[in-house]
Amino acid sequence: MEKLLDPQKTALVVIDLQKWLGHQYAPYSADQVVSNAAALADAFREHGSMVALVRVSSKDMKDIPRPKLDTPAPPLNLPEGWDQIVPEMRVAETDHIITKKQWGAFYGTELDLQLRRRGIDTIVLCGIATGLGVDTTAREAFMHGYQLILAIDAMTGFSQAEHDHVKNFIFPRIGRTRTTEEIISALAEA
């Protein structure tokens, strides 16, 4: 049986678990996602694997895309420190903090460069939201040639329908879907 992952060639990429979390999510709450993502990060760090914590940030919001839309985007009511990684992720000195301006973690960032320089060929992906930052990053990783493992219970959407659509129609075409427990077990067996 083929091993799920090689800890030396696999990185954990966590999308947008930052202090702006407060929406209603489904099927998992923000607390559940953060708890599972933190467990993954701890396990990856323990095995000396790369952990990349991705956040969206802007000093003045002038570098954020402003598409013309048919209906207005929801207002951004950002609390103080909104762009900081949540403390539950226990940011370590060895973690890579990737700052993005788009939905995806590859466009306009150093993520691909940092992964390739470390010989990473597989990404375990999680975060919020399934149909925005996670899905976009998964598609970018696929187009960059990375193998994907999607930590399905360490991500959530703005609705059950959003999460399920990506889980059922997109992820099966670009990677393997596993639970947090299955990924941590695979690390322990590697």
C-alpha positions in Angstrom: 0.0 0.0 0.0 1.4 3.4 -1.0 2.1 5.8 1.9 -0.2 8.8 2.0 2.7 11.3 2.5 6.4 11.7 3.1 6.9 14.3 6.0 10.0 15.6 4.4 8.3 16.3 1.0 4.9 17.4 2.4 3.9 20.9 3.7 0.8 21.9 5.6 -0.8 25.1 4.1 -3.4 26.7 6.3 -5.7 29.4 4.7 -6.9 32.5 6.5 -7.3 31.4 10.1 -6.9 34.9 11.3 -8.7 37.2 13.8 -11.5 38.2 11.5 -13.3 34.9 11.9 -16.8 35.4 13.2 -19.1 34.4 10.4 -21.5 31.5 10.4 -19.9 28.5 8.7 -21.0 25.0 7.7 -20.6 22.1 8.1 -17.9 22.9 10.7 -17.6 25.9 13.1 -14.6 28.2 13.0 -13.6 26.7 16.4 -13.7 23.2 15.0 -11.6 24.2 12.0 -9.1 26.0 14.1 -8.8 23.1 16.5 -8.2 20.6 13.7 -5.8 22.9 11.8 -3.8 23.5 15.1 -3.6 19.7 15.7 -2.3 19.3 12.1 0.2 22.1 12.5 1.5 20.6 15.8 1.9 17.2 14.2 3.7 18.7 11.1 6.1 20.7 13.3 6.8 17.6 15.4 7.9 15.8 12.3 10.0 18.7 11.0 7.6 19.3 8.1 7.0 22.7 6.6 4.0 24.7 8.0 2.8 27.7 5.9 0.2 29.9 7.6 -1.4 32.0 4.9 -3.2 35.3 5.8 -4.8 38.1 3.8 -3.6 41.5 4.8 -3.5 45.1 3.5 -2.3 48.3 5.0 -4.8 50.5 3.3 -7.0 48.1 1.2 -5.8 49.8 -2.0 -4.0 46.6 -3.1 -7.1 44.4 -2.8 -9.0 43.6 -6.1 -12.1 45.6 -6.8 -14.1 43.7 -9.4 -17.3 45.1 -10.8 -20.1 42.9 -9.5 -23.8 42.5 -10.2 -24.6 42.8 -6.5 -22.5 44.6 -3.9 -20.0 42.6 -1.9 -20.7 42.3 1.8 -19.2 45.1 3.8 -15.9 44.5 5.4 -16.2 45.2 9.1 -12.7 44.3 10.2 -11.8 44.3 13.9 -8.5 45.6 15.2 -5.8 43.1 14.4 -8.0 41.4 11.8 -5.1 40.2 9.8 -3.2 38.4 12.6 -3.2 34.6 12.7 -5.4 33.3 15.5 -3.5 32.5 18.7 -4.8 28.9 18.8 -2.5 28.2 15.8 0.5 28.7 18.1 2.7 30.3 15.4 6.2 28.8 15.7 9.5 30.3 14.7 9.8 27.7 12.0 6.4 28.5 10.4 6.3 30.5 7.2 3.8 33.3 7.2 2.6 34.0 3.6 0.7 37.2 3.0 -1.7 37.3 0.1 -3.9 39.9 -1.6 -6.1 37.5 -3.6 -8.2 34.5 -2.7 -5.4 32.1 -3.6 -2.2 31.6 -1.7 0.1 31.3 -4.8 -0.7 34.4 -6.9 1.7 37.2 -6.0 3.3 35.5 -3.1 6.5 33.5 -2.4 4.6 30.3 -1.5 5.6 28.3 -4.6 9.3 29.4 -4.3 9.4 28.4 -0.6 7.8 25.0 -1.3 10.1 24.2 -4.2 13.3 25.3 -2.4 12.5 22.7 0.3 11.7 19.9 -2.2 8.0 19.8 -1.3 5.8 17.9 -3.8 2.7 17.4 -1.6 0.5 19.9 0.1 -2.0 19.2 2.9 -4.5 22.0 2.7 -7.0 23.4 5.2 -8.6 26.6 6.4 -11.5 29.0 5.7 -13.5 29.2 3.4 -13.8 26.0 1.4 -15.2 27.7 -1.7 -13.0 30.7 -1.7 -9.4 30.7 -0.4 -9.1 26.9 0.1 -10.6 26.0 -3.3 -8.6 28.7 -5.2 -5.4 27.6 -3.5 -6.1 24.0 -4.2 -6.6 24.7 -7.9 -3.4 26.8 -8.0 -1.5 24.0 -6.3 -2.9 21.5 -8.8 -1.9 23.8 -11.8 1.6 24.1 -10.2 2.0 20.3 -10.2 1.7 19.6 -6.5 0.0 16.6 -5.1 -2.9 17.6 -2.8 -4.3 16.1 0.4 -7.4 18.0 1.5 -8.1 18.0 5.2 -11.9 18.0 4.9 -12.7 18.5 8.6 -10.1 21.3 9.0 -12.0 23.5 6.5 -15.5 24.9 6.2 -17.6 27.0 4.0 -20.0 29.9 4.3 -22.7 27.3 3.7 -23.1 23.6 3.6 -23.9 23.8 -0.1 -20.7 25.6 -0.9 -18.5 23.2 1.1 -20.3 20.1 -0.3 -20.0 21.4 -3.9 -16.2 21.8 -3.7 -15.8 18.6 -1.7 -17.9 16.5 -4.1 -17.1 18.0 -7.5 -13.8 19.8 -7.4 -11.6 18.0 -4.8 -12.0 14.5 -6.3 -10.5 15.8 -9.6 -7.4 17.4 -8.1 -6.4 15.5 -4.9 -7.2 13.1 -2.1 -9.6 14.0 0.7 -8.8 12.8 4.2 -9.7 13.7 7.8 -7.4 15.4 10.3 -7.1 12.1 12.2 -6.2 10.1 9.0 -3.5 12.7 8.1 -2.0 12.7 11.6 -2.0 8.9 11.6 -0.2 8.9 8.2 2.5 11.3 9.7 3.0 8.9 12.6 3.4 5.9 10.3 5.8 7.7 7.9 
